[in-house]
Amino acid sequence: MEIDIDYTKSAQENADYCFSMSKKLKRKAEGARAAIKRLEEQRLIASAAPKKQKLIREITQRKWYEKFNWFTTSNSMLVIGGRSAIQNEQLNSRHFDNQDLFFHADVFGASVVILKGGVGSAHEIKFEAAQFAVCFSRAWEGGMASANAYALKRDQVSKSKEKGSLGTGSFLLAGEREWFKGVPLELCAFVRSSEQGQQLDIVPISTCVALGIKKHLTLKPGNMKKSDAAKEIASRLKFDDIDYIMQRLPPGGASITGT
């Protein structure tokens, strides 16, 4: 340790100063040793405690149809619907084949809904697609209890040959339509087990009934904001992915009843 001598002070004063500094340094050294001891004890306690494992959500590759509104019927047929006018165009031009059926609610502003392989399917299956179509239309936002829907085949739906004569998401419809009158605006939310773990489904209530799902929530148009409805569904069904629920709900408010 280096010692500074003040030549303006006497030898005794320099000695007193050095003695005082040595006591301060001794106290600091004792404090440092105590701090090191405490840190070492904390390290030993921490290393002995069980380590918490981080919960990592498994990211699965999205199916091609998950960018649309979608569900599978009670007999596992795929139903897809457009979220926008652009997606309605995509469905008509890319995903509407000769064996499919085109569904649309009989209201202004509705999703194009395609029942894949729907030609020749049972009336009950078509009704499920029709119910999906009315739920994902402005009838839901308007708080309607029911609405009409219709179905058409591939050769009955087309675009005008005159460029610009029809807006994006609008089509020419020809021939006799298959009507579904007074279809209730009701959806069903439930959780099921799958290979990826717990999966939440939001489907037409007719699908839920056909599957015999007893533990479910019934969703109808209502005053609860969509974001609040998603949180309520997540809480009641113990499914924590609120963003996923938001994607599966129709635009507009909702009411929730059931388990």
C-alpha positions as CSV (number, residue, x, y, z in Angstrom):
1,M,0.0,0.0,0.0
2,E,1.4,3.4,-1.0
3,I,1.4,6.1,1.7
4,D,1.3,9.8,0.9
5,I,3.2,12.1,3.3
6,D,2.0,15.6,3.8
7,Y,5.2,17.7,4.4
8,T,3.1,20.6,5.8
9,K,2.1,18.4,8.8
10,S,4.0,17.1,11.7
11,A,5.1,13.4,11.9
12,Q,2.5,12.8,14.5
13,E,-0.3,14.2,12.3
14,N,0.9,12.1,9.4
15,A,0.9,9.0,11.6
16,D,-2.7,9.8,12.9
17,Y,-3.9,10.2,9.3
18,C,-2.3,6.9,8.2
19,F,-3.9,5.1,11.2
20,S,-7.3,6.5,10.4
21,M,-7.1,5.4,6.7
22,S,-6.0,2.0,7.7
23,K,-9.1,1.5,9.8
24,K,-11.3,2.7,7.0
25,L,-9.6,0.3,4.5
26,K,-10.0,-2.5,7.0
27,R,-13.7,-1.9,7.4
28,K,-14.1,-1.8,3.6
29,A,-12.2,-5.1,3.2
30,E,-14.5,-6.7,5.8
31,G,-17.6,-5.4,4.0
32,A,-16.3,-6.7,0.7
33,R,-15.6,-10.2,2.2
34,A,-19.1,-10.3,3.7
35,A,-20.7,-9.3,0.4
36,I,-18.7,-12.0,-1.4
37,K,-19.9,-14.5,1.2
38,R,-23.5,-13.5,0.7
39,L,-23.3,-13.8,-3.1
40,E,-21.7,-17.2,-2.8
41,E,-24.5,-18.4,-0.5
42,Q,-27.1,-17.0,-3.0
43,R,-25.4,-18.8,-5.9
44,L,-25.4,-22.1,-4.0
45,I,-29.1,-21.7,-3.1
46,A,-30.0,-20.8,-6.7
47,S,-28.0,-23.8,-8.2
48,A,-29.8,-26.2,-5.8
49,A,-33.3,-24.9,-6.7
50,P,-35.1,-26.7,-9.6
51,K,-34.7,-24.8,-12.8
52,K,-37.9,-23.3,-14.4
53,Q,-38.4,-24.6,-17.9
54,K,-39.5,-22.0,-20.5
55,L,-42.8,-22.8,-22.1
56,I,-42.3,-22.8,-25.8
57,R,-45.4,-22.7,-28.0
58,E,-45.0,-25.2,-30.8
59,I,-45.3,-23.4,-34.1
60,T,-47.0,-25.6,-36.6
61,Q,-47.1,-24.9,-40.3
62,R,-50.4,-23.3,-41.3
63,K,-52.6,-25.1,-43.8
64,W,-53.3,-23.2,-47.0
65,Y,-56.9,-22.6,-46.2
66,E,-56.2,-21.0,-42.7
67,K,-55.8,-17.6,-44.3
68,F,-59.5,-17.7,-45.0
69,N,-62.5,-18.2,-42.7
70,W,-62.9,-21.9,-42.5
71,F,-64.3,-25.0,-40.7
72,T,-64.9,-28.7,-41.3
73,T,-68.4,-30.0,-41.4
74,S,-69.7,-32.8,-39.3
75,N,-68.6,-35.3,-42.0
76,S,-65.2,-33.7,-42.3
77,M,-65.7,-31.7,-45.5
78,L,-63.8,-28.4,-45.8
79,V,-65.7,-25.1,-45.9
80,I,-63.7,-21.9,-46.7
81,G,-64.9,-18.3,-46.8
82,G,-63.4,-15.0,-47.9
83,R,-62.4,-12.4,-45.3
84,S,-62.4,-9.6,-47.9
85,A,-63.5,-8.8,-51.5
86,I,-60.0,-9.8,-52.7
87,Q,-60.2,-13.2,-50.9
88,N,-63.7,-13.7,-52.4
89,E,-62.0,-13.2,-55.9
90,Q,-59.3,-15.7,-54.9
91,L,-61.8,-18.3,-53.8
92,N,-63.8,-18.0,-57.1
93,S,-60.7,-18.1,-59.3
94,R,-58.4,-20.5,-57.5
95,H,-60.4,-22.7,-55.1
96,F,-63.8,-23.2,-56.7
97,D,-63.9,-26.5,-58.7
98,N,-66.6,-28.3,-60.6
99,Q,-67.4,-30.6,-57.6
100,D,-67.7,-27.7,-55.2
101,L,-70.7,-25.6,-54.1
102,F,-70.8,-21.8,-53.8
103,F,-72.7,-20.4,-50.9
104,H,-73.7,-16.8,-50.2
105,A,-76.0,-15.1,-47.7
106,D,-78.8,-13.1,-49.2
107,V,-77.6,-9.8,-47.8
108,F,-75.4,-7.1,-49.1
109,G,-71.8,-7.6,-47.9
110,A,-71.2,-11.3,-47.3
111,S,-68.4,-13.8,-47.5
112,V,-68.1,-16.1,-50.5
113,V,-68.3,-19.6,-49.0
114,I,-67.1,-22.7,-50.8
115,L,-68.1,-26.2,-49.7
116,K,-65.3,-28.4,-51.2
117,G,-66.7,-31.5,-52.9
118,G,-70.2,-30.3,-52.0
119,V,-72.0,-31.4,-55.1
120,G,-74.2,-34.3,-54.2
121,S,-73.7,-33.9,-50.4
122,A,-76.6,-34.3,-48.0
123,H,-78.9,-31.4,-47.3
124,E,-77.8,-31.3,-43.6
125,I,-74.1,-30.8,-44.7
126,K,-75.2,-28.0,-47.1
127,F,-77.2,-26.4,-44.3
128,E,-74.0,-26.3,-42.2
129,A,-72.2,-24.4,-45.0
130,A,-75.3,-22.1,-45.4
131,Q,-75.2,-21.3,-41.7
132,F,-71.5,-20.5,-41.9
133,A,-72.3,-18.1,-44.8
134,V,-75.0,-16.1,-42.9
135,C,-72.8,-15.9,-39.8
136,F,-69.9,-14.4,-41.8
137,S,-72.0,-11.7,-43.4
138,R,-73.2,-8.3,-42.4
139,A,-76.3,-10.0,-41.0
140,W,-74.1,-10.7,-37.9
141,E,-72.9,-7.1,-37.6
142,G,-76.5,-6.0,-38.0
143,G,-77.6,-8.1,-35.1
144,M,-80.0,-10.2,-37.1
145,A,-81.4,-13.4,-35.6
146,S,-81.6,-15.3,-39.0
147,A,-81.0,-14.7,-42.7
148,N,-81.4,-16.5,-46.0
149,A,-78.7,-18.1,-48.0
150,Y,-78.4,-19.9,-51.4
151,A,-76.1,-22.4,-53.1
152,L,-74.9,-22.5,-56.7
153,K,-72.7,-24.8,-58.8
154,R,-69.4,-23.8,-60.6
155,D,-71.1,-23.2,-64.0
156,Q,-73.6,-20.8,-62.4
157,V,-71.0,-18.3,-61.1
158,S,-68.8,-16.2,-63.4
159,K,-67.2,-12.8,-64.0
160,S,-68.4,-10.4,-66.7
161,K,-66.4,-10.6,-69.9
162,E,-66.5,-6.8,-70.0
163,K,-63.5,-5.6,-68.1
164,G,-64.4,-3.4,-65.1
165,S,-68.1,-4.1,-65.3
166,L,-68.1,-5.8,-62.0
167,G,-66.2,-4.8,-58.9
168,T,-63.8,-6.9,-56.9
169,G,-65.6,-9.7,-55.2
170,S,-68.7,-9.4,-57.3
171,F,-69.9,-12.1,-59.7
172,L,-72.6,-13.0,-62.3
173,L,-75.0,-15.6,-61.0
174,A,-77.2,-17.6,-63.3
175,G,-79.8,-20.3,-63.1
176,E,-81.9,-21.6,-60.2
177,R,-80.5,-21.3,-56.7
178,E,-80.8,-23.8,-53.9
179,W,-82.3,-21.8,-51.1
180,F,-81.9,-22.1,-47.3
181,K,-84.5,-19.9,-45.6
182,G,-84.5,-18.5,-42.1
183,V,-81.0,-19.8,-41.2
184,P,-80.2,-18.9,-37.5
185,L,-77.1,-16.9,-36.9
186,E,-75.5,-19.2,-34.3
187,L,-72.0,-20.5,-33.8
188,C,-70.6,-23.0,-31.4
189,A,-67.1,-22.9,-29.7
190,F,-65.5,-25.9,-28.1
191,V,-62.1,-27.4,-27.4
192,R,-61.0,-30.8,-28.6
193,S,-57.9,-32.9,-28.4
194,S,-55.7,-33.3,-31.5
195,E,-52.2,-34.5,-32.4
196,Q,-51.0,-30.9,-31.7
197,G,-52.7,-30.7,-28.3
198,Q,-55.8,-28.8,-27.4
199,Q,-57.5,-27.3,-30.4
200,L,-60.3,-24.7,-30.3
201,D,-63.0,-24.9,-33.0
202,I,-65.7,-22.3,-33.9
203,V,-68.3,-23.9,-36.2
204,P,-72.0,-23.5,-37.0
205,I,-74.3,-24.6,-34.3
206,S,-75.7,-27.2,-36.7
207,T,-72.3,-28.8,-37.0
208,C,-71.9,-28.9,-33.2
209,V,-75.3,-30.6,-32.8
210,A,-74.5,-33.1,-35.5
211,L,-71.2,-34.0,-33.8
212,G,-72.9,-34.3,-30.4
213,I,-70.7,-31.8,-28.7
214,K,-72.1,-31.3,-25.2
215,K,-69.6,-29.0,-23.6
216,H,-69.6,-25.9,-25.8
217,L,-70.4,-22.2,-25.9
218,T,-73.1,-20.8,-28.1
219,L,-72.3,-17.5,-29.9
220,K,-74.9,-15.1,-31.4
221,P,-74.8,-11.5,-32.6
222,G,-74.7,-9.3,-29.5
223,N,-73.3,-6.2,-27.8
224,M,-70.0,-7.7,-26.4
225,K,-67.1,-6.3,-28.4
226,K,-65.2,-8.9,-30.5
227,S,-62.0,-8.6,-28.5
228,D,-64.0,-9.0,-25.2
229,A,-65.8,-12.0,-26.6
230,A,-62.5,-13.6,-27.5
231,K,-61.2,-13.1,-24.0
232,E,-64.4,-14.5,-22.5
233,I,-64.2,-17.6,-24.8
234,A,-60.5,-18.1,-23.8
235,S,-61.3,-17.8,-20.1
236,R,-64.3,-20.2,-20.2
237,L,-62.7,-22.8,-22.4
238,K,-59.3,-22.4,-20.8
239,F,-57.7,-21.8,-24.2
240,D,-55.0,-19.0,-24.0
241,D,-54.5,-18.1,-27.7
242,I,-56.8,-15.0,-27.9
243,D,-55.4,-14.0,-31.3
244,Y,-56.4,-17.3,-32.8
245,I,-59.9,-16.9,-31.4
246,M,-60.1,-13.4,-32.9
247,Q,-59.3,-14.8,-36.3
248,R,-62.1,-17.4,-36.1
249,L,-64.9,-15.0,-35.0
250,P,-67.1,-13.0,-37.4
251,P,-66.7,-9.2,-37.5
252,G,-69.0,-7.5,-35.0
253,G,-70.2,-8.0,-31.5
254,A,-71.4,-11.2,-29.9
255,S,-73.3,-12.7,-27.0
256,I,-72.1,-15.9,-25.3
257,T,-74.1,-18.5,-23.5
258,G,-73.4,-22.1,-22.4
259,T,-70.8,-24.0,-20.4
